[in-house]
Amino acid sequence: MSRKTRNQHQEASDTTSDWSQMSTDDAEEPQLVDETVNNIVRYIIYRIADQSMFGKSELVKNVIHKSNMKFEDILNKVKEILRKTYGFNLLIVETAKGRDKNYIVSNALPYVSDPDDDVNNEYPPDANKILLLLILTHTFMMNNSVSEVSLVGFLKKLGIDVEAKHPIFGNVKDYIAKTLVKKHYLNVTGDPITKIQTFSWGPAAETEISMQAILEFVCRVYKNRQPKDWINQFQIASKQNFRNKPEERNFDSLQ
């Protein structure tokens, strides 16, 4: 066999090998993507328990393996499974420019009363959600920055003493300091000199709860008021990066 003929055979063999490898890669890629999506879903479900935020770098480091698919495309598949199968929304939390995106999981399903609940129960279901919204409403109406003294005074006017165990809400002080702060519904900052603590809406509240809906609720309380009557609050609500759809999570559904 001549050298030219041998070279032609070698080129044909190499081409066939390349085609075979491409076919194998094409077949493996969808399987790899599905495996990656399922792994991310399991990881996020596991993380729901501690209610903490997580970023893209964490998912890439702990879950995502080599894939030619874009991260955004994978995440869209993850969002769809979380929403349709588990009833959760995966929300983006605003971060400083240039920093890694953070995500938090929110319940996409509205509260529905359990028909098996005792109809004679004098306490409202999910009472802590009511307390959460009272706290967020006061904070929002104070231009989203409220001192601990102001918040404690507001709750006391409603008959809620943070220093005593409440018959409905339980240990309110712990609920604020541990639960709401830990779950990112409230941010807390402290002055190193005066030791005064100040509360504002956290990223979970920003993405899950509509400021506009809260402002409309306040208008119903005051009756003859319109949202635009509160100029600062109306402007803040108009700029809110609210990500949950109204039919999925709004003020009324949390009552």
HELIX and SHEET records of a PDB file:
HELIX    1   1 ARG A    3  ILE A   48  1                                  46    
HELIX    2   2 LYS A   56  ASN A   62  1                                   7    
HELIX    3   3 PHE A   71  ILE A   81  1                                  11    
HELIX    4   4 LEU A   82  TYR A   86  3                                   5    
HELIX    5   5 ALA A  127  MET A  141  1                                  15    
HELIX    6   6 GLU A  148  LYS A  157  1                                  10    
HELIX    7   7 VAL A  172  ASP A  174  1                                   3    
HELIX    8   8 TYR A  175  LEU A  180  3                                   6    
HELIX    9   9 VAL A  181  LYS A  182  1                                   2    
HELIX   10  10 PRO A  203  GLU A  208  1                                   6    
HELIX   11  11 MET A  211  TYR A  222  1                                  12    
HELIX   12  12 PRO A  227  ASP A  229  5                                   3    
HELIX   13  13 ILE A  231  LYS A  239  1                                   9    
HELIX   14  14 ASP A  252  LEU A  254  5                                   3    
SHEET    1   A 3 PHE A  54  GLY A  55  0                                        
SHEET    2   A 3 ASN A 102  ASN A 107 -1                                        
SHEET    3   A 3 PHE A  88  VAL A  93 -1                                        
SHEET    1   B 3 VAL A 146  SER A 147  0                                        
SHEET    2   B 3 GLN A 197  TRP A 201 -1                                        
SHEET    3   B 3 LEU A 186  GLY A 190 -1                                        
END                                                                             
